[in-house]
Amino acid sequence: MFQKPSQKSAMSSVVKIGAGVAGAKLSDGVVNVMPESTNNYKKLLVTGVALIAAASVNPKTTAGEAVQAAFVGMAVKQGTDYVTDMLKDSVPVQDNATTTGKFLNAVIGHTTEVSNPTATARLGRSLRNPVDWEPAREVRVAPAQLV
């Protein structure tokens, strides 16, 4: 399975990786210009079409390798995005203070930014409430009013 890398295999890998990344980015553009009526399944549709296109390309030439890798990149990107969208809605956010929580949040697609719990508590903001509440303003009482 593994072999000593040669110049030819290294160049082939560079072409495949570059084309795969380009295909992934191009697929974002394709998904973005699709009609809104396809919002529920457009990522899945692009994934399927890209897989069929990748299987239809003859990779025996450098150009064929590049085109096939671009279609594979499209399928991987949109397939991953589709699965991430499904998981984010069904799996709750984990505790980012633990390594396991950070790992699971990254895999699921939740944010992995660690918030400052002291600042959060001070501002009266919970992790599930995106509203920032300002601290109460100081009330100054004149000495004559204290009597």
N, C-alpha and C positions, 0 to 999 in steps of 0.2 A: 504494500500500500504506500509506504513512504519511500522516497528515493532521494538521492543526493540532488539538490537543485542545480539545474543547468541554466545557461543564459536563455535558452529557448523556453523552458518551463517558467522562468521568472517573468519573461516578457508576456507570455500567455496569461499568467496570473494578473499582471498589471493591466492588461487589456480587459480581462473579465471583470476585475474589481472596478476599474474606471467606468466601464460601460454599465455595470450594475448600479453604481451610484448615480450615474446620469439618468438611467431608466427610472430609478426610484424618484428622483427629483422631478422628472418629466411627468411621472404619473400623478404627482400632486397637482400639477397644472391641469392635466386631463380631468381629474376628479373635480377640480374647482370650476371648470367651465361647463360641466354637465348640467342639464336642467334641474331645477329644484324638485321637480316631480320624481326624480330618481334618488333623492337624499337617503332613503331607507336602505338602498341596496347598491348604490353606485360604486362603493369600494369593493364590494364582492363581485360586481360585474366586471370591473377593470381587472381584478385578480384572475377571474376565469378566462377572460379574453387574452390576457398576457400569458397565461399558462398554455393555452392552445397555440398561440403564436410562437412561444418558445419551443414547443414540441414540433412545430412545423419548419423550423429553421435547420439547415444543414450546417453543423459547426466545424466542417473540415477545413475551412479557410479562416484566416484571421478575422476577416469581415463577418463571417458567419458566427464565429465565437463571440464577437462583440455584439452583434444584433441579438443573439440568443441570450447573452448575459444581461443586456438591457431589458429584455422582456422578463427575465427571471427577477431582476431588480424591481421592476414594476409590480410583479405579482407578490414578491416578498413584502414590499413596503405597504401596499394597499391591504394585503391579507393581515399583516400585523396591525395596521391601524384599525381594521374592522374588528379583530379580536379584542384589541385594547378598548375600543368603544363599548363593546359588550361587557367586558370585565369591570370597567370603571363604574358602570351603573349597578352591577349586582354584588360587588365585593366592597365591604366598608373599608375606609382608610385605617391603616394600622398605625401603631405607635412608632413615630420616627426616632424616639430616644433609644430604641434597641436596634441592633444590627439586623435581626430578623425582620423587624417592622420596616426598616429602610429598604431591605432587599425585596420584600413582598410588595411594597408600594411602587418600587421601580418596575417590577415585573408586571404588575397590574396596570400601571399607567397613572397612578396617583402622584402628586407632587412629593418630592423627597426633601424639600427644604425643611430644615429644623427651625421651628419658631422658638422665640424666647418666652418661656412660660411666665416669667415674672412680669415682663412687659404686657403680655396678653392679659394676665389677671388684673394688672393695674389699670388697664384701659377698659376692663369689663367686656372683653371680646372672647368668645369661645372659638374653638377650632372649627366648629360646624356652622358658626354664624359669621358671614363675611362682613358684617357691618362694624365699622370702627366707631366705638363710642368714645367721645371726648371726656376727659376727667372733669369733675365738677369745678366750677369757677370759685375762687376764694371770695367769701362774703366778708366785707369789712364793716364793722359796727363802730359807730362813733362812741367815745367814752360817755357822753351824756345819755346815750340810749341804754347803757348797761345798768343804770340805776333803777 
